[in-house]
Amino acid sequence: MDSAVAGLIGAGIRAVAGIAGTLITTYLQAKQERLKWLRDKRVESYSNYY
């Protein structure tokens, strides 16, 4: 295999891994922010009760 082709394949694999990592991080961060928002709303509803 030509070294240029191997370099392109490696760059492609790194690009796909980078995009996948970004998507996973974004998803997990959004999930944590939603859980925090739900906790805050729950605390707010209980604090209005007393």
C-alpha positions as CSV (number, residue, x, y, z in Angstrom):
1,M,0.0,0.0,0.0
2,D,1.3,3.4,-0.9
3,S,2.2,5.6,2.1
4,A,0.0,8.4,0.8
5,V,-3.0,6.2,0.8
6,A,-2.2,4.9,4.3
7,G,-1.9,8.5,5.5
8,L,-5.3,9.4,4.0
9,I,-6.9,6.3,5.6
10,G,-5.4,7.2,8.9
11,A,-6.6,10.8,8.6
12,G,-10.1,9.6,7.7
13,I,-10.2,7.4,10.7
14,R,-9.0,10.2,13.0
15,A,-11.6,12.5,11.5
16,V,-14.5,10.1,12.1
17,A,-13.3,9.4,15.7
18,G,-13.1,13.1,16.4
19,I,-16.6,13.7,15.1
20,A,-18.0,10.7,17.1
21,G,-16.3,12.0,20.2
22,T,-17.8,15.4,19.8
23,L,-21.2,14.0,19.2
24,I,-21.0,11.8,22.3
25,T,-19.7,14.6,24.5
26,T,-22.5,16.9,23.3
27,Y,-25.1,14.3,24.0
28,L,-23.8,13.5,27.5
29,Q,-23.5,17.2,28.4
30,A,-27.1,17.9,27.2
31,K,-28.3,14.9,29.3
32,Q,-26.5,16.2,32.4
33,E,-27.9,19.8,31.9
34,R,-31.4,18.4,31.6
35,L,-31.1,16.4,34.8
36,K,-29.7,19.5,36.6
37,W,-32.7,21.5,35.3
38,L,-35.1,18.9,36.5
39,R,-33.4,18.9,40.0
40,D,-33.6,22.6,40.2
41,K,-37.3,22.6,39.2
42,R,-38.0,20.0,41.8
43,V,-36.2,22.0,44.5
44,E,-38.1,25.1,43.4
45,S,-41.5,23.4,43.6
46,Y,-40.7,22.1,47.1
47,S,-39.4,25.4,48.3
48,N,-42.6,27.1,47.1
49,Y,-44.6,24.5,49.1
50,Y,-43.3,25.5,52.5
